[in-house]
Amino acid sequence: MLTKTKIYLSSPHMGGSEQKFVNEAFDTNWIAPLGPNVNGFEEDLKDYLGDKNHVAVLSSGTAAIHIALQLLGVSKGDEVLCQSFTFSASANPIVYQGAKPVFIDSETDTWNMSPELLEIAIKDRIEKYKKPKAIIAVHLYGMPYKSNEINAIAKKYEIPVIEDSAEALGSNYFGKKCGSLADLGIVSFNGNKIITTSGGGALITKSEQLKQKAVFLSTQARDDAPHYQHSSIGFNYRMSNVLAGIGRGQMEVIDDRVNARRRNYDFYKANLSKHHSIEFLEEPHGFFSNRWITCIKTESYEMREKIRLALQEDDIESRPLWKPMHAQPVFKDCLSFTNGISEDLFSKGLCLPSGSNLDQNDLERVLNIINNTLIS
Ligand SMILES: *Cc1c(COP(=O)(O)O)cnc(C)c1O
């Protein structure tokens, strides 16, 4: 009997030269959170994102958000406006700082932060409490959020934006790379992301000085002295030179990875659009998504579950869309500005297998099961 292999939602996909860079780290004994791969990976990312950007590679995307909040001076009692429809790591660092997340719901055309609700929330908070310290907006599943609109509101009220581009390296917005669109940006190289270092992230700033401050904070905040001298609290958040070697190899194939993920989306869309009960998230004019994960929105919770369970039966991984933060038990006491859109997506939406390493047989296996489920 032919045994079928498991199909994952999004699995690591090495390009070939990662091991060369890792071996170099071993050969030169740079087995530390500094070294030529760290600098080289930062240069690669800077080249990719554009020269105006300065990049600090860190141990995770979550660490990058945490450092970004510190650079903006977010501290105890402050409020930070955060997209509700996201992974919890967008919001958790707000709590690490003793600050309070205020969640903002999504809009239908990008599934990301609604600019309209954002402005309503800002006005409300200024009137009732005090001005929020920062805005965290997310390019979810690789689809850019409405950066022009969000930046315009942020500018009007003078609130800095942190761009959570953890899922959107390789996406762009009117030709500008995601990760470089706001005051501070972050990306992630976790194992499931579009490129990976097994675990890792980066903070993107608009000045060398801010980058240096991020490096200082993420390497234990050592003052300039022969002994260990500290005048602020530091973190151990720098990326290892070994892992940065994987990142350098991955940067050589990032365009291929984006193309492969977009092909997955095109395949699913071309073959599933005949079902009127299934909707896809299209790119608005000027938006270019890396299609990190192809998502579908079904007609109902029941239909979504039927598809998910049928896929599971065949050892195929799929997953409901992110559960919005305002509906998470851990954030139940947080303020939120909602419109029902993210809850509707959570109840009816499904993430389909989307790895850049899926082959035609894998995609057809997924397709056949969905087709059979919808016909029966
Ligand atoms: C993965 C992810 C993060 C966190 O990145 P890590 O590198 O896993 O810490 C943050 N935000 C979003 C939207 C993510 O998907």
The ligand as a Tripos MOL2 file, in Angstrom:
@<TRIPOS>MOLECULE
LIG
   15    15     1     0     0
SMALL
NO_CHARGES

@<TRIPOS>ATOM
      1 C1          5.3540   34.8790   13.9680 C.3       1 LIG1
      2 C2          4.7480   36.1790   14.3260 C.ar      1 LIG1
      3 C3          5.3110   37.0160   15.3090 C.ar      1 LIG1
      4 C4          6.4300   36.5960   16.1950 C.3       1 LIG1
      5 O1          7.5890   36.1960   15.5810 O.3       1 LIG1
      6 P1          8.5520   35.1360   16.3110 P.3       1 LIG1
      7 O2          9.8050   35.2240   15.5020 O.co2     1 LIG1
      8 O3          7.8840   33.8060   16.2070 O.co2     1 LIG1
      9 O4          8.7480   35.5880   17.7100 O.co2     1 LIG1
     10 C5          4.7400   38.2600   15.5170 C.ar      1 LIG1
     11 N1          3.6720   38.6620   14.8240 N.ar      1 LIG1
     12 C6          3.0890   37.8910   13.8970 C.ar      1 LIG1
     13 C7          1.9130   38.4180   13.1510 C.3       1 LIG1
     14 C8          3.5930   36.6120   13.6270 C.ar      1 LIG1
     15 O5          2.9870   35.8360   12.7360 O.3       1 LIG1
@<TRIPOS>BOND
     1     1     2 1
     2     2     3 ar
     3     2    14 ar
     4     3     4 1
     5     3    10 ar
     6     4     5 1
     7     5     6 1
     8     6     7 2
     9     6     8 1
    10     6     9 1
    11    10    11 ar
    12    11    12 ar
    13    12    13 1
    14    12    14 ar
    15    14    15 1
@<TRIPOS>SUBSTRUCTURE
     1 LIG1         1 GROUP 0 **** ****
